[in-house]
Amino acid sequence: MQICDKVALVTGGASGLGRAVVELLIAQQAKPYIVDLPTDKAKKDASLLGVPFLPLDVTSESQVKEALNTMTNSSEIPSILINCAGVAIAGLTYSKKGPHPYEAFKRTVDVNLVGVFNMIRIVSGIMAENIPEADGERGVIINTASIAATDGQKGQTAYASSKAAVLGLTLPLARDLAEMGIRVNTICPGIFSTPMIQEVNPKIKAKLAQEVVFPKRLGRPEEFAQLVKFLIECPYINGEAIRLDGGLRMV
């Protein structure tokens, strides 16, 4: 799919990997929308980038439908959906403090998995209205899992299981949406230099970087965006999950 002039939705687009994708789409002359929680920062970032802002919680059916109705009423039909919104918490299943907090686990799954599916199930029906391009293609969806989906570490039960579920969505989604001409792929990033990781102790970050096979550093958000661009443009990649981790295998 050609990126130029395409309407794109990027969840979690106000920061980190999502923002890098938005910046790439702008450079490619697409029409990205930042989809993020209704915060002053997200609104300000969208304004600075000169792109529309859709304030919503991806886990809310009513908020997603209302925002998309507003778009379609202005004749803006998305051809691209990039799901980057997510949360990460750490905690043992059971520790001296007691059981893992139930609500924290549930919230992680709700955002990282349910929110992704909620966006896809609603957006795909709108994408199907696009005029088909070559091979009958009408849309491209890219989800963000994690290498934790297969390499989940101690204390990552909530995060790893939610991302494993996103990984498991990939092929059935591609099969479900094939008749509509919509492709679905998933990126499994390793450890990237995003605002989330910046809160980690510098010594721990340095250790993590040394565990990467090559190059021995954390991933850069623009490298994630480069892979997004490739997956949008290459029409024969479908139902696939790709690790983007410099060869890192977490233990």
C-alpha positions as CSV (number, residue, x, y, z in Angstrom):
1,M,0.0,0.0,0.0
2,Q,1.2,3.5,-0.9
3,I,1.5,5.7,2.2
4,C,1.1,9.1,0.6
5,D,-2.3,10.7,1.3
6,K,-3.5,7.8,3.3
7,V,-5.5,8.4,6.5
8,A,-3.8,6.6,9.4
9,L,-4.7,6.0,13.1
10,V,-1.9,5.6,15.6
11,T,-2.9,4.6,19.1
12,G,-0.5,5.7,21.7
13,G,0.7,8.2,19.1
14,A,1.6,10.9,21.5
15,S,4.8,9.4,22.8
16,G,7.4,6.6,22.3
17,L,7.0,4.2,19.5
18,G,3.7,5.7,18.4
19,R,5.1,9.2,18.1
20,A,7.9,7.9,16.0
21,V,5.4,6.3,13.7
22,V,3.4,9.5,13.5
23,E,6.5,11.5,12.6
24,L,7.4,9.0,9.8
25,L,3.8,9.1,8.4
26,I,4.0,12.9,8.3
27,A,7.3,12.7,6.4
28,Q,5.7,10.3,4.0
29,Q,2.9,12.8,3.4
30,A,0.2,10.6,5.0
31,K,-2.6,12.0,7.1
32,P,-2.0,10.5,10.6
33,Y,-4.3,10.9,13.6
34,I,-2.9,10.7,17.1
35,V,-5.2,8.4,19.1
36,D,-4.4,8.7,22.8
37,L,-5.8,9.4,26.2
38,P,-7.4,12.8,26.7
39,T,-4.4,14.5,28.3
40,D,-3.0,18.0,27.9
41,K,0.3,16.6,26.8
42,A,-1.2,14.5,24.1
43,K,-3.3,17.4,22.8
44,K,-0.2,19.7,22.9
45,D,2.0,17.1,21.0
46,A,-0.6,16.7,18.3
47,S,-0.8,20.5,17.9
48,L,3.0,20.7,17.7
49,L,3.1,18.0,15.0
50,G,0.2,19.6,13.2
51,V,-2.0,16.5,13.1
52,P,-5.5,15.8,14.4
53,F,-6.0,14.4,17.9
54,L,-8.6,11.8,18.8
55,P,-8.8,11.7,22.6
56,L,-10.2,8.3,23.7
57,D,-9.6,5.2,25.8
58,V,-9.0,2.3,23.4
59,T,-10.9,0.0,25.8
60,S,-14.1,2.0,25.5
61,E,-16.5,0.9,22.8
62,S,-18.5,4.1,22.9
63,Q,-15.5,6.4,22.8
64,V,-13.9,4.6,19.8
65,K,-17.2,4.5,17.9
66,E,-17.9,8.2,18.6
67,A,-14.5,9.3,17.5
68,L,-14.6,7.3,14.3
69,N,-18.1,8.5,13.5
70,T,-16.7,12.1,13.7
71,M,-14.0,11.1,11.2
72,T,-16.3,9.4,8.7
73,N,-18.7,12.3,8.9
74,S,-15.9,14.5,7.6
75,S,-15.2,11.9,4.8
76,E,-11.9,10.7,6.4
77,I,-11.7,6.9,6.1
78,P,-8.6,5.2,7.6
79,S,-6.5,2.9,5.5
80,I,-3.9,2.3,8.1
81,L,-4.2,1.4,11.8
82,I,-1.1,1.1,14.0
83,N,-1.8,-0.1,17.5
84,C,1.0,1.2,19.9
85,A,-1.0,2.0,23.0
86,G,0.0,-0.1,25.9
87,V,0.9,-0.3,29.6
88,A,3.6,-2.2,31.4
89,I,3.7,-3.2,35.0
90,A,5.9,-5.6,37.0
91,G,5.0,-7.8,39.9
92,L,5.4,-11.3,41.2
93,T,2.4,-13.7,41.1
94,Y,2.9,-14.0,44.8
95,S,5.3,-12.1,47.1
96,K,5.8,-11.0,50.7
97,K,3.2,-8.4,49.9
98,G,0.6,-11.0,49.0
99,P,-0.9,-12.0,45.6
100,H,-0.4,-9.9,42.5
101,P,-2.9,-7.0,42.4
102,Y,-5.9,-8.3,40.5
103,E,-6.9,-4.9,39.1
104,A,-3.4,-4.2,37.9
105,F,-3.3,-7.5,36.0
106,K,-6.8,-6.9,34.5
107,R,-5.9,-3.3,33.5
108,T,-2.8,-4.5,31.7
109,V,-4.8,-7.1,29.7
110,D,-7.6,-4.6,29.0
111,V,-5.3,-2.1,27.5
112,N,-2.8,-4.3,25.8
113,L,-5.2,-6.9,24.4
114,V,-8.8,-5.9,24.7
115,G,-8.0,-2.3,23.5
116,V,-6.2,-3.6,20.5
117,F,-9.1,-5.9,19.5
118,N,-11.6,-3.2,20.2
119,M,-9.9,-0.8,17.8
120,I,-9.5,-3.4,15.1
121,R,-13.1,-4.8,15.2
122,I,-14.5,-1.3,14.8
123,V,-12.0,0.3,12.4
124,S,-11.9,-2.7,10.1
125,G,-15.6,-2.3,9.2
126,I,-14.8,1.3,8.2
127,M,-11.7,0.3,6.2
128,A,-13.8,-2.0,4.2
129,E,-15.4,1.0,2.6
130,N,-12.2,2.1,0.9
131,I,-11.8,1.7,-2.8
132,P,-9.6,-1.4,-3.3
133,E,-6.0,-0.9,-4.6
134,A,-3.8,-3.4,-6.3
135,D,-4.6,-7.0,-5.2
136,G,-7.9,-5.7,-3.8
137,E,-6.1,-4.1,-0.8
138,R,-8.2,-1.8,1.4
139,G,-6.3,-1.5,4.6
140,V,-3.3,-2.4,6.7
141,I,-3.3,-3.1,10.5
142,I,-0.1,-3.4,12.5
143,N,-0.1,-4.4,16.1
144,T,2.6,-4.1,18.8
145,A,3.4,-7.1,20.9
146,S,6.8,-7.6,22.5
147,I,9.6,-10.2,22.7
148,A,8.2,-10.7,26.2
149,A,5.4,-12.6,24.5
150,T,7.8,-15.5,24.2
151,D,10.6,-14.5,26.5
152,G,8.6,-13.3,29.5
153,Q,10.8,-12.7,32.5
154,K,10.2,-13.0,36.2
155,G,7.7,-10.5,37.3
156,Q,6.2,-10.1,33.8
157,T,3.1,-12.3,34.1
158,A,0.6,-9.5,33.3
159,Y,2.7,-7.8,30.5
160,A,4.0,-11.0,28.9
161,S,0.6,-12.8,28.8
162,S,-1.1,-9.7,27.4
163,K,1.5,-9.4,24.6
164,A,1.4,-13.2,24.0
165,A,-2.3,-12.8,23.3
166,V,-1.7,-10.0,20.8
167,L,0.8,-12.3,19.1
168,G,-1.9,-15.0,19.0
169,L,-4.4,-12.6,17.4
170,T,-2.2,-12.1,14.3
171,L,-3.0,-15.0,12.1
172,P,-6.7,-15.3,12.9
173,L,-7.2,-11.6,12.4
174,A,-5.5,-11.8,9.0
175,R,-7.7,-14.7,8.0
176,D,-10.9,-13.0,9.3
177,L,-10.2,-9.7,7.4
178,A,-8.8,-11.2,4.2
179,E,-12.2,-10.9,2.4
180,M,-12.2,-7.2,3.2
181,G,-8.8,-6.8,1.6
182,I,-7.1,-5.9,5.0
183,R,-3.7,-7.2,6.0
184,V,-2.7,-7.7,9.6
185,N,0.9,-8.0,11.0
186,T,2.5,-7.7,14.4
187,I,5.8,-6.3,15.5
188,C,7.5,-7.7,18.6
189,P,10.0,-5.1,19.8
190,G,12.8,-5.7,22.2
191,I,13.9,-3.0,24.6
192,F,13.6,0.5,23.0
193,S,14.6,3.9,24.2
194,T,11.2,5.3,25.0
195,P,9.9,7.4,27.9
196,M,8.8,4.2,29.6
197,I,12.3,2.8,29.7
198,Q,13.9,6.2,30.6
199,E,12.5,5.7,34.1
200,V,14.6,2.6,34.6
201,N,17.9,2.8,36.6
202,P,20.8,3.7,34.2
203,K,22.8,0.7,35.4
204,I,20.0,-1.6,34.5
205,K,19.6,0.0,31.1
206,A,23.3,-0.4,30.4
207,K,23.1,-4.1,31.4
208,L,20.1,-4.6,29.1
209,A,21.9,-3.0,26.2
210,Q,24.9,-5.3,26.7
211,E,22.6,-8.4,26.4
212,V,21.6,-7.4,22.9
213,V,23.6,-9.4,20.3
214,F,24.2,-6.5,17.9
215,P,24.2,-3.6,17.9
216,K,24.8,-3.4,21.6
217,R,22.3,-0.6,22.5
218,L,18.7,-0.1,23.0
219,G,16.4,0.1,20.0
220,R,15.5,3.6,18.6
221,P,11.9,4.5,18.0
222,E,12.6,5.5,14.5
223,E,13.8,1.9,13.8
224,F,10.4,0.7,14.8
225,A,8.8,3.2,12.5
226,Q,11.1,2.0,9.6
227,L,9.6,-1.5,10.0
228,V,6.1,-0.1,10.1
229,K,6.8,1.6,6.8
230,F,8.0,-1.6,5.3
231,L,5.0,-3.6,6.5
232,I,2.6,-1.0,5.1
233,E,4.3,-0.9,1.7
234,C,5.0,-4.7,1.2
235,P,1.7,-6.3,0.1
236,Y,2.8,-9.9,0.5
237,I,3.5,-9.8,4.2
238,N,0.3,-10.9,6.0
239,G,-0.4,-12.8,9.2
240,E,3.2,-12.4,10.2
241,A,5.0,-11.5,13.5
242,I,8.4,-10.0,13.3
243,R,10.9,-9.6,16.2
244,L,12.8,-6.3,16.2
245,D,15.3,-6.8,19.0
246,G,18.9,-6.8,17.8
247,G,19.0,-10.6,18.5
248,L,18.2,-10.2,22.2
249,R,16.8,-13.2,23.9
250,M,15.6,-12.4,27.5
251,V,16.1,-15.0,30.2
